[in-house]
Amino acid sequence: MLCNVAGMQTFQQRSGVNQVSPADIELRNQIQAEMHGHGAVDATKIGVVVRGGQVLLWGSVASEQERTLAAEIAARITARAAIINHIQVLGTTQS
């Protein structure tokens, strides 16, 4: 029995998992621009992923304050309280 696989789609293709909407791209760009423009956040080590309006932050920062501020920026821009914050604090320098 032969099967025509040319027209078959993967689960990800059928469900649209790999597709990013223009609204998600715009939201990610807004969050990144705000973080880069903020003097207290080193956005060069923070990644932002937006899917279906849900925001995931990842990467590393030097302090807990910076981690919190990054999440606050994302929450303010998205008007959502729930931001998935996977930013790690790598180290602190206290005098």
C-alpha positions in Angstrom: 0.0 0.0 0.0 1.5 3.4 -1.0 0.8 6.6 0.8 1.0 10.2 -0.6 3.1 12.0 2.0 3.6 15.2 -0.1 0.3 16.6 1.1 0.8 15.6 4.8 1.5 18.1 7.5 3.1 17.8 10.8 1.2 18.4 14.0 3.1 21.8 14.4 2.0 22.9 10.9 -1.6 21.9 11.5 -1.8 23.6 14.8 0.1 26.8 13.8 2.6 26.3 16.7 5.6 27.6 14.7 3.8 30.6 13.3 4.2 34.0 14.9 1.5 36.6 14.3 2.3 40.2 13.3 0.8 41.3 16.6 3.2 39.1 18.6 6.1 40.4 16.6 5.1 44.0 17.2 4.6 43.3 20.9 8.0 41.7 21.2 9.6 44.6 19.4 7.9 47.1 21.7 9.1 45.2 24.8 12.7 44.9 23.5 12.8 48.6 22.5 11.6 49.7 26.0 14.1 47.5 27.7 17.0 48.7 25.5 16.0 52.3 26.2 15.8 51.8 30.0 19.0 52.7 31.8 18.6 50.2 34.6 18.1 47.1 32.4 20.9 45.4 30.4 18.6 44.1 27.7 21.5 42.6 25.7 21.3 39.4 27.7 17.5 39.2 27.8 15.4 37.3 25.3 11.7 38.0 24.7 9.3 35.4 23.1 5.7 36.3 22.4 3.2 33.7 21.3 -0.5 34.3 21.3 0.0 37.4 23.4 1.8 35.4 26.1 5.2 36.7 27.0 8.2 34.7 28.1 11.4 36.4 29.3 14.7 34.5 29.4 18.4 35.1 29.8 20.5 36.5 32.6 21.0 39.7 34.5 23.2 40.9 37.3 20.6 41.6 40.0 17.1 40.7 41.2 16.1 44.3 40.8 17.0 44.1 37.1 15.0 40.9 36.7 12.0 42.4 38.4 12.2 45.6 36.3 12.3 43.6 33.0 9.1 41.8 34.0 7.5 45.1 35.0 8.3 46.6 31.7 6.8 43.7 29.8 3.7 43.7 32.0 3.2 47.4 31.5 3.5 47.2 27.7 1.3 44.1 27.4 -1.2 45.3 30.0 -0.9 41.8 31.5 0.1 40.9 35.0 1.2 37.3 34.0 4.6 37.4 32.4 6.6 34.1 32.4 9.9 35.3 33.8 12.8 32.8 33.3 15.5 35.4 33.7 18.3 34.2 35.9 20.3 36.4 38.3 23.9 35.4 37.7 25.6 37.3 40.4 25.5 40.3 42.6 28.3 42.6 43.6 27.6 44.1 47.0 30.0 46.4 48.7 
